[in-house]
């Protein structure tokens, strides 16, 4: 068995909601962010983990904690996994930065590998410190599953470095939503990307929102279909299936989100009734 590193970005914070630059500042997770962390732990606790490495920021520690508690593994805190330092841009919006630091902002957007945010870090500097953590993992764990809990820019820079992608393009080539998971396997041919920035789980509230939306859409579609004289059972089946998938991805039974989900008749049965 070869080494497989799972990279997870921390759960939602107020800055991942608003798009403000958040590097060295240290916000807590939102309620939804905590839900993401617990849902991730529930989904991945059965994997045979060798180690859990974590950035020492509050938002990453809170994301790693549920899995550590579920598995009994102590997290290893490493400064090399911290987020990019945004310097004078910390806590500001892109619009504010563009207005007050326009020259630096344009240089950073054009080539972030070598041009830092005003008073901050370049992608090359991030890669230099974060790669030391990856080297430590490779040395100590030649095989098995290792989790790395880090941040949006840091994970993207690491993936570019491991996969031979120009560091200056990390912002243009890779997306990394909150609580998303990327997987890299290390074998004789080097690092191989197996999953990129996928949402491992939906939070309970996200799934509940999808269920509510499905039910609202179902009601509107049924009214429209009935007005047109169209059998709506096939539409109902489709929409309810979407809700069931949302609940499944959240790790809960659909009735936990909405105990009054209507029964779904099989498509074949609905055809027989309408014939």
PECOR-V304112 format. One record per residue. RES is the residue in three letters. SS is DSSP state (h for helix, s for strand, l for the rest). NEAR is the number of other C-alpha atoms within 12 Angstrom. Layout:
res=<RES:RES>
ss=<SS:SS>
near=<NEAR:NEAR>
This chain:
res=<UNK:UNK:UNK:UNK:UNK:UNK:UNK:UNK:UNK:UNK:UNK:UNK:UNK:UNK:UNK:UNK:UNK:UNK:UNK:UNK:UNK:UNK:UNK:UNK:UNK:UNK:UNK:UNK:UNK:UNK:UNK:UNK:UNK:UNK:UNK:UNK:UNK:UNK:UNK:UNK:UNK:UNK:UNK:UNK:UNK:UNK:UNK:UNK:UNK:UNK:UNK:UNK:UNK:UNK:UNK:UNK:UNK:UNK:UNK:UNK:UNK:UNK:UNK:UNK:UNK:UNK:UNK:UNK:UNK:UNK:UNK:UNK:UNK:UNK:UNK:UNK:UNK:UNK:UNK:UNK:UNK:UNK:UNK:UNK:UNK:UNK:UNK:UNK:UNK:UNK:UNK:UNK:UNK:UNK:UNK:UNK:UNK:UNK:UNK:UNK:UNK:UNK:UNK:UNK:UNK:UNK:UNK:UNK:UNK:UNK:UNK:UNK:UNK:UNK:UNK:UNK:UNK:UNK:UNK:UNK:UNK:UNK:UNK:UNK:UNK:UNK:UNK:UNK:UNK:UNK:UNK:UNK:UNK:UNK:UNK:UNK:UNK:UNK:UNK:UNK:UNK:UNK:UNK:UNK:UNK:UNK:UNK:UNK:UNK:UNK:UNK:UNK:UNK:UNK:UNK:UNK:UNK:UNK:UNK:UNK:UNK:UNK:UNK:UNK:UNK:UNK:UNK:UNK:UNK:UNK:UNK:UNK:UNK:UNK:UNK:UNK:UNK:UNK:UNK:UNK:UNK:UNK:UNK:UNK:UNK:UNK:UNK:UNK:UNK:UNK:UNK:UNK:UNK:UNK:UNK:UNK:UNK:UNK:UNK:UNK:UNK:UNK:UNK:UNK:UNK:UNK:UNK:UNK:UNK:UNK:UNK:UNK:UNK:UNK:UNK:UNK:UNK:UNK:UNK:UNK:UNK:UNK:UNK:UNK:UNK:UNK:UNK:UNK:UNK:UNK:UNK:UNK:UNK:UNK:UNK:UNK:UNK:UNK:UNK:UNK:UNK:UNK:UNK:UNK:UNK:UNK:UNK:UNK:UNK:UNK:UNK:UNK:UNK:UNK:UNK:UNK:UNK:UNK:UNK:UNK:UNK:UNK:UNK:UNK:UNK:UNK:UNK:UNK:UNK:UNK:UNK:UNK:UNK:UNK:UNK>
ss=<l:l:s:s:s:s:s:s:s:l:l:l:l:h:h:h:h:h:l:l:l:l:l:l:l:l:l:l:l:l:h:h:h:h:h:h:h:h:h:h:h:h:h:h:l:l:l:l:s:s:s:s:s:s:l:l:l:h:h:h:h:h:h:h:h:h:h:h:h:h:h:l:l:l:l:s:s:l:h:h:h:l:l:l:l:l:h:h:h:l:l:l:l:h:h:h:h:h:h:h:l:h:h:h:h:h:h:h:h:h:l:l:l:l:l:l:l:l:l:l:l:l:h:h:h:h:h:h:h:h:h:h:h:h:h:h:h:h:h:h:l:l:l:s:s:s:s:s:s:s:l:h:h:h:h:h:h:h:h:h:h:h:h:l:l:l:h:h:h:h:h:h:h:l:l:l:l:l:l:s:s:s:s:s:s:s:s:l:l:s:s:s:s:s:s:s:s:s:s:l:l:l:l:h:h:h:h:h:h:h:h:h:h:h:h:h:h:h:h:h:h:h:h:h:h:h:h:l:l:l:l:l:h:h:h:h:h:h:h:h:h:h:h:h:h:h:h:h:h:l:l:l:l:h:h:h:h:l:l:l:l:l:l:l:l:l:h:h:h:h:h:h:h:h:l>
near=<12:20:30:34:42:41:47:51:49:51:48:37:36:23:28:29:18:15:21:22:34:36:37:27:26:25:26:24:31:25:21:28:40:33:31:45:46:34:37:43:34:29:25:27:26:15:20:19:29:29:34:39:39:43:41:29:30:31:42:47:39:38:47:48:36:30:38:31:20:23:22:19:21:21:29:28:25:27:27:33:43:43:44:42:31:34:24:25:33:28:25:24:23:25:17:18:26:20:15:17:24:18:17:27:28:20:20:31:26:20:23:33:30:23:25:31:36:26:19:28:31:33:39:29:30:40:36:25:27:38:28:20:35:36:21:19:30:27:13:16:24:23:22:25:31:38:44:46:50:48:51:42:44:45:50:41:43:46:45:34:32:28:25:17:19:25:34:31:26:35:27:19:19:28:27:33:32:44:46:38:39:37:31:35:30:30:18:12:10:17:24:23:26:19:22:30:30:23:30:34:36:38:38:33:28:28:34:32:22:31:35:27:20:31:29:19:22:30:21:18:25:24:19:16:19:16:12:11:12:15:23:27:30:24:29:31:28:22:30:34:26:26:37:31:23:35:33:28:28:35:31:27:21:30:21:21:27:26:14:13:25:22:14:20:20:18:18:14:14:18:14:12:12:14:8>
